[in-house]
Amino acid sequence: MFRTSITIEWGDCDEAGIVFYPNYFYWFDCTFQRLIRHRGLSQRDIRQRFGAVTPIVQANAEFVAPARYDDVIDIDVSIARVNERRFRIDYAMSRTGKPVGQGYEIRSWALIDANGGIRGASIDDEFFALLCGAS
């Protein structure tokens, strides 16, 4: 499990004073980037070390309570393999221990070819072990 926190800024909110919903998807991606950095990787490392990228192929979110300016949202992350080419990152959001919402991204493992194009491939076992926190 991995946890990070986001402090909601004034510009994150809409006219009603609550978080504008697309920001949650941005925070999901930011959380994923924090997770891989915590595991000793970055997007550059994934490209250089594995010759791959991890594009989002599906994303979803459900909101159960509003979040507002100055709130601190904790985001807990769990990871699961969907199939040999895709993995899922689940995000559980809370404020002071109370649920705010949840969501997920499904990411594909894609190798970069010599021309800069990408093609789906089986997830590299070493990458997935690192992602999940195994040494």
Residue pairs with C-beta under 8 A, 6 or more apart in sequence:
1 76
1 77
1 78
2 31
2 34
2 35
2 38
2 76
2 77
2 133
3 74
3 75
3 76
3 77
4 31
4 34
4 35
4 74
4 75
4 77
5 72
5 73
5 74
5 75
6 27
6 30
6 31
6 72
6 73
6 75
7 70
7 71
7 72
7 73
8 19
8 67
8 68
8 69
8 70
8 71
8 72
8 73
9 69
10 69
12 19
12 20
12 23
12 69
13 19
13 20
13 68
13 69
14 20
17 68
17 69
18 66
18 67
18 68
19 66
19 67
19 68
21 61
21 63
24 61
24 63
24 93
24 101
24 103
25 59
25 61
25 103
27 73
27 75
28 59
28 61
28 75
28 89
28 91
28 103
28 105
29 56
29 105
31 75
31 77
31 89
31 91
32 77
32 89
32 105
32 107
33 42
33 43
35 77
35 89
35 131
36 42
36 43
36 46
36 131
39 130
39 131
39 133
40 130
41 49
41 127
41 130
41 131
43 53
46 52
46 53
46 54
46 127
47 53
47 112
50 124
50 126
50 127
51 111
51 112
52 109
52 110
52 111
52 112
52 121
52 124
52 127
53 110
53 112
53 118
54 107
54 108
54 109
54 110
55 107
55 108
55 110
55 118
56 105
56 106
56 107
57 86
57 106
57 107
57 108
58 104
58 105
58 106
59 103
59 104
59 105
59 106
60 103
60 104
61 101
61 102
61 103
62 101
62 102
62 103
63 100
63 101
64 99
64 100
64 101
64 102
65 95
65 98
65 99
65 100
65 101
66 100
67 73
67 93
67 95
67 100
71 95
72 95
73 93
73 94
73 95
73 100
74 93
74 94
74 95
75 91
75 92
75 93
76 91
76 92
76 94
77 89
77 90
77 91
78 89
78 90
78 92
79 87
79 88
79 89
79 90
79 131
79 132
80 87
80 88
80 90
81 87
81 88
81 123
81 128
82 88
82 106
84 122
84 123
85 108
85 109
85 120
85 121
85 122
85 123
86 106
86 107
86 108
86 109
86 123
87 106
87 107
87 109
87 123
87 128
87 131
88 104
88 105
88 106
88 107
89 104
89 105
89 106
89 107
90 102
90 103
90 104
91 102
91 103
91 104
91 105
92 99
92 102
93 99
93 100
93 101
93 102
93 103
94 100
108 120
109 120
109 121
109 122
109 123
109 124
109 127
110 118
110 119
110 120
110 121
111 118
111 119
111 120
111 121
112 118
113 119
129 135
